[in-house]
Amino acid sequence: MKPNGWSLCSRQQSWSLDVILGVIKFPIVEPDVSHTKLRLAKEGLEVIERITTPIAAIAVIGPYRSGKSFLLNQLLSLSCYEGFGVGHMRDTKTKGIWVWGTPLELDKDGVKTSVLYLDTEGFESVGTSNVYGDRIFALATIMSSLLIYNLPETIREADISRLSFAVELAEEFYGRVKGQDIAFEPAKLLWLIQRDFLQGKSVQQMVDEALQRVPNKDGDKNIDRVNQIRESLAIMGDNNTTFSLPQPHLQRTKLCDMKDDELDPTYVENREKLKELVASIIRPKILQGVPLNGKQFVSFLEQTLEALNKGEIPSTGSLVEVFNKGILERCLKLYDHRMEELGLPLPEHSLGRAHDESKNEAIKVFDEQHFGRYHAKQSVDKLDEEIDKEYKKFIFANEYQSSKLCEALYTKCEDKMDQLQVLRLPSMAKFNAGFLQCNQSFEVECIGPSKAKYEQRMMKMLSKARSLFIKEYNNRLFNWLVVFSLVMVVVGRFVVKLIFLESVAWILFIFLEAYTRMFWSAESLYYNPVWHFIVAIWEAIVYSPFLDLDRWAVPIVVILAIFLLYRRCYGRSKHGTRLLLPLYKHRKGVSNRPRSD
């Protein structure tokens, strides 16, 4: 196997062969040109995406040149030439985050788990900004299942302060309501302190003392911040543990060339215990109660990196916002789906009530699934803002559908009123029935915000139609009654030959023509009780709920004419036959003898 002194370019070119051999290390996250933000190494992620089993990631973080790469090689039982590059013996050092390409397969609770070992770029290195180091630290904290905080000798205040981001993540994502799935489980924290001596305080005592509150009698804000971090670390509880390793050898620059029998026996013994400890506490990475496989892990990494690169300084708030983005979109789709099922148009109060119910349901789902407790308020506000935008669209759509519906009903009623103006047989009862039906149908069917506007138009149109009908009604009815009386005169004399019908028809004709011309004007006739009596009879004959004479007058007249014609013709034919062929019946007292010639 070739030594690890290759350039980054030669390594990338050899990935395909090394992946087949199963002994490759490659970057999955790299610094950008400015060395302030991070970017994904697509080729490395493609390798991880092929993993179909749940993934557990072990990341080692710590200061620059603190022995992280050497520690990972020891955990993997690899030499420096086979495993991760060690800074003091190479020109190339770890940049970004690298992964060992051969996952260690463990059985965790009956599930085959692929364990990835991650080597991170040390913080406080020359030529990098604090923001860049914070991003590396935060990304390792989020994506790993076990975070090994590798510290030389002792715990400094800067080491505790650097945990503030991890603490906020724990507060946001780990503090879920009991009984619900853990939306996002931060890495378990392992304090690993490498010491030259083991006498005195234990590592756990060192950590406990380092995390004790600092007295602050003067109310210094900086000290308050330090104590706040210490208090927050207490929420991690069983999520953190401690371990110590002695120095493997005094000549640290020659460690890569030494075998186990050349190292400090105590170190070798503790290293094996450390391997057992790591294997016992490692768990698959969980996202919303689901273990992540290769593709899901890469997708999770992409989301995380997008959040960390947002703005100049990575924050829990920006991270929460990105992770809640997908949940927010699903809740927004739920709101839209509920609202689209309503069927527009609707009355404004009904639409508002449906909006409140759909919004509450979407927010309820968001509350059950969202990430974070404190910084999630920004996502909640975003969801509320997006729902209000969607609601405005539904308001506009409701107004349009309401206007469209009411306009159609208005046009239908307008056409109906026009038809009633030109009835063949004028009938106030029929006009009133059509008027009432049109008004009632409009009142029931026209709904939504446009109803008030169209109600005003409807009232004006109906009022105008009624006035016009009444104005023409008396004149048209007068003319029809004159024609009707003359027709009845002809029918009574020549058709049915009924003197009573002819007399009534003449009386009506004389009253309408002669009597009104002699004593009243045509207008004064309409106020006469006799006229009202005649109108009442006309209305009873022309229109009723059972018979509309205006519609059936022509068919009825044709049928009656045919019937009368048939009766007259058939009757005459029958009468003539009786004269031509008389029937002789036997009579009393008349002889039945045959007639002689």
Summary of the structure (lengths in Angstrom):
residues: 597
radius of gyration: 49.9
end to end distance: 155.5
largest distance: 173.4
contacts: 1763
relative contact order: 0.06
helix: 60%
strand: 11%
